Structure formats: C-alpha cells, structure tokens
C-alpha cells in the first residue's frame, strides 16, 4: 500500500495545534476560498477539525449550520475514520450536534439526534443517559409547574409571616400558633410540589429513554 500524499494546503492546516481552537477557526475561514482545491478526504478532515473547534469554543449556532454539511459529506464519501478523533466519525459528529442543540435549548433536536445514535449503537450507555437528560429538560410544562408552585407557596408564606408579625401576634395572639403551623405547611407543600414534579419528570424520562433503548436493542 502506497503512503498517502498530502497537498501543501492540507499540511498547512494540519500543522496547527488542534487544541488551539480559535486559531483553527481563524485559519480555516481565512483559507476557505482555497479549500476547494483539496481532494474530498482532505477537505472533509479539515472541515471536521473546524466544526469541532466551533463546538469547543461554544459557537453552537455556527456549529449547527456546518455540522449537517459535514455529516452529509462523510456519508457521501463513505468516510468513517478521521485522524486524531477516536471512534466512528459519523457518531462523533452526531453526538456533538445533539450536545450543541442541547446547549441551545433546542431539546427536540437533541432528542431526535440522540435517538438516532441509540438506534445505531443501543449498547452505548452514554447515548441513553444523554437521551434521558434531554427528555427530562423537555418536560417543560411539568418542571415549570413545579417551579411556579414553589414560588407561589414561598410568596404566600412570606405574606403570612408578615401578617403574623404585624397583625396576628399584636391583635390576635391566640391565633399565632395556627399562623405558624400554616406557614410551615404551605412552605412544605410548595417544596413537595417542586421535588415531586422534578422527581416524576426524571422517572418518566428515565423510563422512556431505557424503553426506547431496549426496543431498539431487541430488533
């Protein structure tokens, strides 16, 4: 097998420290017009490094614009391995797409992409756990209800405390004990609502994630 020949332009880009993400981004964008002279494999590899640098620097929106193009190119050219990146490059790019969508709070996209990863590799625990987290975060109404209930009960507790101090203990001291019990009960009720809603959302997300994994693993 003959050693692979690398073009000068490719070598210039690969000479960069792959962890110097800002420099990788800057050089890629400076040389973008010349990248069309690279062959398909070289162009794919340097674009993967660029997309990874976007992800590493938190430029998630730009990352999302580029990652689909890179995934399509990899599938078209049937490329599965890129030097310096462990594992299957298709799964690597998909997972980072899901993670970037999660950071952008686009939980629907994160869930959809992660389900694709679970279909590809049902035994990969990382994918199932990430799916569980994305499903949990997507329980917006339930989590919002828990937070709203807790805030309401906290404000109501504060109101009753103020009323107890300014009115009840002065003019109706016989009801001070009842007011204190009411204060404690309302706060506990709000806290229980918060914990209960988050706990239920977690359990439902966990069940849905692992049920999805088990369904794909048995096919």
Buried (B, 14 or more C-beta within 10 A) or exposed (E): EEEEEBEEBBEEBBEBEBEEBEEBBEBBEEBEEEBEEBEEBBBBBBBBBBBBBBBBBEBBEBBBEBBEEBBEBBEEEEBEEBEEBEEBBBBBBBBBBBBBBBBBEBBEBBBBBBBBBBBBBBEBEEBBBBBBBBBBBBBEEBBEBBBBBBEBBBEBBEEBBEEBEEEBBEEEEEBBEEBBEBBEEBBEBBBBBBEBBBEBBBEBBBEBBBEBBEEBBEE
